[in-house]
C-alpha cells in the first residue's frame, strides 16, 4: 500500500485494507507503519477563518451540489497545463478532470453537457467568479438545464472548501508526483489518478469508504 500510495498515512492504509477484507485495526497498522519508517510528518491544520457567512446550498446527497475549479500546472518543457476539476460535494466523487493547454467557457459548457448526460443533473454548482465559470453562455446553459449557480464571494476560496481540499490532494498525489512530457501523457496520467482516487482511496468524511462506493451506494469496494 505504501509503495503504491506513498502520501497516505496509516489510517487511510488501514481503511483500504479493511475494505479489501483484511482484519487490520488502526493500532496494528500504526505499529507496522512506524516500525518500517513510513510515518508522515504530523498534519497541522490551518486556522479556520470564521466569516459568519452561511454557505449557500449545502449538499446532503449525491447530485445536490457539484463544485468545480481550475488547477494550473506545467509540462516538463514548461508548457502551461490547465485542469478543470469537478466534484460531487456530498460523496467526494470526482466526476471529471478536464485538462488542456487552455480552457474556455465553451469547453466548460461542453463538459457540463457530458456530465449531465452521464450522471444526471445537479441541483446547483458551486463556483468561484472566474470568467470562464460565470460567462453568459455558460449561465444560459445552466438555466436551460435548470441548474443553479452557487457563487462564492470574491476573494474567499475557503467558501468552496470541498473543491479546494480536493485540488490540494490532486496536486500533492498527482501533479507534484508526476512529470508530464506532453499533453497526451498528462491526460492519461491524470485520468488514471482520478479513477484510483474514486475507486481506491477511502474518505474520512465518508466513514472511510471510497468516493465511488458513496456516490453509487455500493456495499463493497470494486475489485481492481
N, C-alpha and C positions, 0 to 999 in steps of 0.2 A: 504494500500500500504506500509506504513512504517513498519507494523508488518511483512509482508512477505519479504520485501527487506530493512532492516534497514540501509544499506550502501548507499542507494540512497539519493540524495539531492532533493530539491523541484522542480528543473527544470525537472529532469527525471520523478518524480512523476506526474507533470503536463502534460508532454508529453504523459505518459502512459494513464492518464485519458482521454485526448483528443482522443487518438487512440481508446479508448473504447466507445467513443461517448459522453463523458461529456463535458459541456461547462465550462472549467476551465482555466482561463488565469494565467500566472505566478505570477502576483501580488496577486491575491486572494489565490493561493496555498501557496505562501510565508507567507502571514498573518496567515493562518491556521497552517502552519508548525511551525512558530515562537511561536504562542500562545500556542501550545502543546509541546513546548520544543524539537522539532525534528531536529532543525538545526544542521548541522555537522560543525566541525571546518573548517575555510576557507582553500581552497586548495592553496598551494604555489607551483607553477610550478618550476621545476628545471631550472637552467640557461642552455640554449641550447649551445652546442659546435659547433661552425662554423668551418667546416673542409675544405670547398671549394670543397668537393667531391660530384659529382652528382650521385644519386642513379641509378643503372642500372635497366632498365625495370620497369618504373613506371606503376602502374595499373590504367587503365582508365575504364574498365568494368569487369564484373564478369568473372572469369577464365582467366583473363590476367596474374595475378601473385598470386600464393599461397605463404604463408610464414609458416615455421614450426620451432619449437624449443622445447627443453626439459625443464621441470619444475620438481624440486625434492622436496619431502616431506617425512614424515614418518607416519606409523600407530601409533595407541595408544600404541602398545607394542614395539615401536622403530624399526620395520621392515622398510627397505627402500621402498619408492614408487616413481616410475619414470613415468612421464607423457609426451607424445609427443603431442603437440597441433598443429593443422593445421587450418589455417585461410585464407579465401579469402580476399586479401588486399583491393580491390575496394569497397566491400559491407560490410566488417566486419563479414561476416557469418562464424561461426566456423564449419568447415567440419567434424572434429573429434578430440577427445581426447583419445588417447590410453594409458591405464595405466597398469603397471605391476611392479614386483619387479626389473626386469632388462629388458632393451630393446636393441636389437642388430640390425645391419643393415638389417638382413633378416626380422625382424619384421617391419622395416620401409618400406622395399620393398613390403611386403605383403599388408601393409596398403595402399601404393600408388596405387597398382593394384585395390584394393577395391574401393578407392575414384574415380579413373578414370572411372571405370565401372558405378559407381553411379551418378557422377556429370559431367563427361566429362573430357577432357584433358586440363590442364592449359598450357599457353604459356611458363611460367617459374615458378620456385620455388625459393624463397629467403631463404637463409640458412646461418648459421654460419659455421665454419670449424670443427665442432665436428666429431670425427672419424666415428660415425655411419651414419652421413649425407653426408660424402664425400667418403665412401667406394667404391672400384672399382665395386663391384657387383651392387650397387645402381646406380652408374653412367651409367653402361651398360643398366640397366632397363630404366633409363630416356632417354637415347639415342634411345632405342628401341621404347619408347613411343613418341619420338620427343618432349621432354620437356627439356628446357634449365635450367641449374643450375646457379642461380644468387647469387654467394657467396659474403658475405660482407667481409670487410678487417679484418684480425685477431685483436682481442682486441678492436673492435669498435662495441659493440652490438647495439648502437643507430642507426646504419645503417639498422637494422632490427626493426625499431621503432614500426611498426604496431603490430608485434608479441610480442615485449617487453611490449607494452601497454596492449594488451590482457592478457598476462600472469600475469601482475600485478593485473588486475581485477579478474582473475581466482583465484589467491592466496588470495586476500582480501575477495572475496564473497563466496568462496567455501573451499579452503584448510585451511584457518585460521579460518573459521566459523564452521567447522565440525570436529568431532573426529571419525576416522575410526577404527573399531575394527578388520577388516580383509580385505583382498584384494577384495573379492566379494562385501562387503559393500562399499568400496571405489569406485569401478567401477560403482555400481548402483547410488550412490550419485553424482558422477562426471558427469555421463551421464544425470541425471536429471537436474543438473545445466546447462549443455550445451544446453539442449532443452529449458530451461527457458531463457537463455541468448539470443538464436536465436529468440524465439517466443514472448518474453515479454519485453525485455529491449530495450528502444529507444536509438538511437545513435545520438549524437550531430553532428557528421561528416556526417550523412545521413539525415540531416534536421529532426531529431527526429522521424524517423521511425525505425522499428525493422530490424535487420540483415536479417531475413527471408523475410520480405517484399522487402528489397533492392535486395537480391540475386535472388528471383523468380519473381520480378516485380509485387508483389501483391498490390492492391489498398487499401485493408482493412486488419486490424490485424486479424489473425485467432483466432476464439473463443476457449479459453481453459478453 
